């Protein structure tokens, strides 16, 4: 991903070299040998509570080494681009407390995802599909949305899942789990 100073967002702190790896909220792979042709491998994009507005760009999917995407507590509108759920190295996705007023309509294919935080984002519609592909998933926070229907059975086959914040009907498959810590809220 080439970094040019003309693409720097207004108000974003950076040094005079224009190296986006030194911008606040961006982390790149530490090895300088990975920088070829003035490119850098961005591994973390953490812009929490920065007053960001607008929609998420499909081009976020081009950050193919991204492990952490945390854009929580902003004013982001619209849908989550499908390309985000195809990032093969993505481990943490936190888009909580935004204004994503559309349903999650596409499948989740990022098999390395461990932490998904989408709570309080005004999602509506059926429970998202594809969590069963996230075999390493440990945390899933979807509370404070308008999700309808049952929790899909494939979610109850995830062995690593530990912490959840879900508000939906429980599946009979819940009884197949060998170990569960469950808090039922009224």
Phi, psi and omega in degrees: 000108180293144179247120177234141185296334180291342180266002182291128177296149178303138177079005183269126182285133175203162180277173185290346180287341181079012180287111183296341178290349177255002177288147178299130177094357180243133175236135178244164175302137188290336186286121179291342179291347179276353181270102178241141179054041178057038177245158179223150178262103181283126181251336179222135173232102185236098182237070184276133174054047183254005180073021180293140178223169183102195182252163177280137182274141174301335182292348173302332178293347177280348178278072192288358175250008183295126177253329182230125172236107181233103178240034185289158176058050176233201181235040183285134183247161171092207186257166173273121180300137179305331182299332179296321181280005175248006177287115190288338181259356185296122180251326183231126175235116179231105176240024184295156177055053172236196182235060182269083189278032179230163179281154175278103190260347186248165182281154179260118186244003180282100187287346179270357183301128178245330185226121177235119179236108179232019184290155177054044180240009176064029174294148178223156176112193183291155178302133184298146178268162170099356180297333180298338178282346182267073186299338181264003185300126179247325183230134178221112181243112181233006183297159178076021177243188182240051182275136182243165176089184182276155171289127183300144181302326183298337178294330182278001177260000180281121186280336186268351188295130186237312188236133181217155173223087186238142175231097179194175177291143180272143180275148173300339179296343178307327180292346180277349181288138179281336180210133178207143171246117189233129174241120181257123182258144182283000000 
